[in-house]
Amino acid sequence: MSKPIVSVIVTTYNRKKYLKETIQSILNQTFSDFELIVVDNFSNYDFYQVIKEFNDLRIKPYQNKN
């Protein structure tokens, strides 16, 4: 797998619904040569599970620890 041309960065904290909508919107774009870096600031839900549900290797999740 080659390195993507574009990196998209999304930050989030306790916005599960909006995070899902945001990720889906990014994945729906016609341009597909990107990585999506999602940084969570230790939300109160299972952040990694939300990311896993998309089953897309372009998504790179990171979670800050409190």
Secondary structure, DSSP 4 states (H G I P E B T S, - for coil): -PPPSEEEEEEESS-HHHHHHHHHHHHTSS---EEEEEEE---SS-HHHHHHTT--TTEEEEE---
